[in-house]
Amino acid sequence: MTERLAETPLRAVLFDLDGTLLDTAPDFIEVLHQMREEAALERLAEDVIRGQVSNGARALVTLAFGLDEGDRGFPESRQRLLDLYMTLLGRHTTLFPGLQDLIDGLHARGLCWGIVTNKPSYLTDELLRRIDIQPAPATVICPDHVTNTKPHPEPMYLACKEMGCSPAEVLYVGDHLRDIQAGLAAGMQTIAAAYGYLAEGEDIIDWRAHHVVHHGDQLLPLITRYF
């Protein structure tokens, strides 16, 4: 853990969505259980599924059926996954412990918050509508809003523009290497969320984030202390 590197006051905090802000894995676990049952296959271990959620639908299809993009049956399996997920969207999803307190704490300090995710906007917008986090995010950036997605910094810059902040005034929290890469490339302070959807054997220290937290409850005290 390192001290804040810049003297610029903090004005906003951005979050990745799946595995950082929201625990969406239970919905995906139910989807993969159903798809495997339809194919007369045994259920996968839930922790194995959780480790791939941040990698998106394509990775989950590969995990469930050993199919790679371009393989016969891959497009149909991916579409089936997305269709099932839409029917279950938000049913078991919750904010990670400590995140509502963090959002409330940011609001009380006059700081805004937002989301930068690689989840498509049609899923993100509907999920946020169903979860209804309050105070609401000041910005929500999805891959279809930009030309280049994370780990490219373009979505980070767009979020800053919408919030009226410079990257140096923003902290980004994420549970995937590409989140930290995007934040660093944009010139933001970064926090790696070790409580999120890390793949087995992944060493979060290698991401070189400014800070690492192992539970959502650690975020508000950390931000209060260092920022």
C-alpha positions in Angstrom: 0.0 0.0 0.0 1.3 3.4 -0.9 0.5 7.0 0.0 -1.4 9.1 -2.5 1.1 10.2 -5.1 -0.5 13.4 -6.2 -1.4 16.6 -4.3 -4.6 17.1 -6.4 -7.7 16.8 -4.1 -9.9 13.8 -4.8 -13.2 14.8 -6.4 -14.6 11.4 -7.6 -14.4 7.6 -7.3 -15.1 5.3 -10.2 -15.8 1.6 -10.0 -15.8 -1.4 -12.3 -19.2 -3.0 -12.1 -19.1 -6.9 -11.9 -16.9 -8.0 -9.1 -16.1 -4.6 -7.7 -19.3 -2.7 -7.1 -21.9 -5.4 -7.6 -21.7 -9.1 -6.8 -23.3 -10.4 -10.0 -21.8 -13.8 -9.9 -24.8 -15.6 -8.3 -26.9 -14.7 -11.4 -24.2 -16.0 -13.7 -23.8 -19.2 -11.6 -27.5 -19.9 -12.0 -27.3 -19.3 -15.7 -24.4 -21.7 -16.2 -26.0 -24.3 -13.9 -29.1 -24.2 -16.2 -27.1 -24.3 -19.4 -25.0 -27.3 -18.2 -28.2 -29.1 -17.1 -29.7 -28.5 -20.6 -26.6 -30.1 -22.1 -26.8 -33.1 -19.6 -23.5 -32.0 -17.9 -22.7 -31.8 -14.3 -22.6 -28.5 -12.5 -19.4 -26.6 -12.2 -18.1 -25.5 -8.9 -19.4 -22.0 -8.0 -15.9 -20.6 -7.1 -14.7 -21.7 -10.6 -17.5 -19.7 -12.2 -16.9 -16.7 -10.0 -13.3 -16.6 -11.2 -14.4 -16.0 -14.8 -17.3 -13.6 -14.4 -15.2 -10.5 -14.9 -14.0 -11.9 -18.2 -17.4 -11.7 -19.7 -19.9 -14.0 -21.6 -17.3 -15.4 -24.0 -15.1 -16.6 -21.2 -18.1 -18.2 -19.4 -19.1 -20.1 -22.6 -15.5 -21.4 -22.9 -15.6 -22.4 -19.2 -19.0 -24.1 -19.5 -18.5 -26.0 -22.8 -14.8 -25.8 -23.7 -15.7 -23.8 -26.8 -13.6 -21.0 -28.2 -14.8 -18.1 -30.3 -15.0 -19.3 -33.9 -15.9 -22.9 -32.8 -19.1 -24.4 -34.1 -21.9 -23.8 -31.6 -20.1 -20.9 -29.8 -22.3 -18.1 -31.1 -25.5 -20.0 -30.2 -24.2 -20.8 -26.7 -23.2 -17.2 -26.1 -26.6 -15.9 -27.2 -28.3 -18.5 -25.0 -26.2 -17.4 -22.0 -27.1 -13.7 -22.6 -30.8 -14.5 -23.0 -30.9 -16.5 -19.8 -28.9 -13.8 -18.0 -31.4 -11.1 -19.1 -34.2 -13.2 -17.6 -32.3 -13.5 -14.3 -30.7 -10.0 -14.3 -30.4 -8.7 -10.8 -32.4 -11.5 -9.1 -29.5 -12.5 -6.9 -27.2 -9.5 -7.4 -26.3 -7.3 -4.5 -23.8 -4.5 -3.6 -20.7 -5.9 -2.1 -20.6 -5.5 1.7 -19.3 -2.0 2.6 -20.1 -0.4 -0.8 -23.4 1.3 0.2 -21.6 2.8 3.2 -18.8 3.9 0.8 -21.3 5.6 -1.6 -23.1 7.3 1.3 -19.7 8.4 2.7 -18.6 9.8 -0.7 -21.9 11.7 -1.0 -21.6 13.1 2.5 -18.1 14.4 1.6 -19.3 16.1 -1.6 -17.6 13.6 -3.8 -19.3 12.0 -6.8 -19.1 8.5 -8.0 -19.5 6.6 -11.3 -19.1 3.3 -13.1 -16.7 2.3 -16.0 -17.5 -1.2 -17.1 -17.0 -3.5 -20.1 -20.6 -4.8 -19.6 -22.8 -3.7 -22.6 -25.1 -0.8 -21.9 -28.3 -2.6 -22.5 -27.4 -5.0 -19.6 -25.8 -2.4 -17.4 -28.7 0.1 -17.6 -31.3 -2.5 -16.9 -29.3 -4.0 -14.0 -28.8 -0.6 -12.4 -32.5 0.2 -12.9 -33.4 -3.0 -11.0 -30.8 -2.5 -8.2 -31.5 1.3 -8.0 -28.4 2.4 -6.1 -28.8 5.7 -4.3 -27.3 8.3 -4.5 -27.2 7.5 -8.2 -23.9 7.4 -10.2 -22.9 10.6 -11.9 -21.7 8.7 -14.9 -22.0 5.2 -16.3 -19.6 4.3 -19.2 -20.0 1.1 -21.1 -18.0 -0.4 -24.1 -20.6 0.8 -26.6 -20.0 4.4 -25.5 -16.4 4.4 -26.7 -14.2 3.2 -29.5 -11.6 1.6 -27.2 -12.5 -0.4 -24.1 -10.5 -1.1 -21.0 -7.5 -1.5 -20.6 -7.4 1.5 -22.9 -7.9 4.8 -21.0 -10.6 6.2 -23.4 -13.6 5.2 -21.2 -11.8 6.7 -18.1 -11.4 10.0 -20.0 -15.0 10.0 -21.0 -16.1 9.4 -17.4 -14.0 12.3 -16.2 -15.4 14.6 -18.9 -19.0 13.7 -17.8 -18.1 14.3 -14.2 -16.2 17.5 -14.8 -13.0 16.1 -13.3 -9.5 15.6 -14.4 -8.0 12.1 -14.1 -5.7 13.3 -11.4 -8.8 14.0 -9.3 -10.2 10.5 -9.7 -9.7 7.2 -8.0 -10.6 4.0 -9.8 -11.5 0.7 -8.1 -11.4 -2.6 -10.0 -11.1 -6.3 -9.7 -9.3 -7.1 -12.9 -5.9 -6.3 -14.3 -7.4 -4.3 -17.2 -9.1 -2.1 -14.7 -5.9 -1.1 -13.1 -4.1 -0.8 -16.4 -6.9 1.6 -17.6 -6.8 3.7 -14.5 -3.0 4.0 -14.5 -2.9 4.8 -18.2 -5.4 7.6 -17.6 -3.3 9.0 -14.7 -5.7 8.0 -11.9 -5.0 6.6 -8.5 -6.1 2.9 -8.4 -7.3 0.4 -5.9 -7.3 -3.3 -6.7 -10.3 -5.1 -5.2 -9.0 -8.5 -4.1 -12.5 -9.4 -2.9 -13.7 -9.6 -6.5 -13.6 -12.2 -9.2 -9.9 -13.2 -9.4 -8.9 -16.3 -11.3 -7.3 -19.1 -9.5 -3.5 -18.4 -9.0 -3.7 -14.8 -10.0 -1.4 -12.5 -8.0 -3.1 -9.2 -7.5 0.2 -7.6 -6.4 1.5 -8.0 -10.0 -1.1 -5.4 -11.2 0.8 -2.6 -9.5 -2.2 -0.8 -8.2 -1.6 2.0 -5.7 -3.6 0.1 -3.0 -5.1 -3.3 -2.5 -8.2 -4.1 -0.4 -9.5 -7.5 0.6 -13.0 -6.4 1.7 -15.4 -3.7 0.7 -15.5 -2.4 4.2 -11.8 -1.3 3.8 -12.6 1.1 1.1 -14.1 4.0 3.0 -11.5 4.1 5.8 -8.7 3.9 3.1 -10.2 6.7 1.1 -10.7 8.8 4.2 -7.1 8.2 5.4 -5.2 8.6 2.1 -7.4 10.9 0.1 
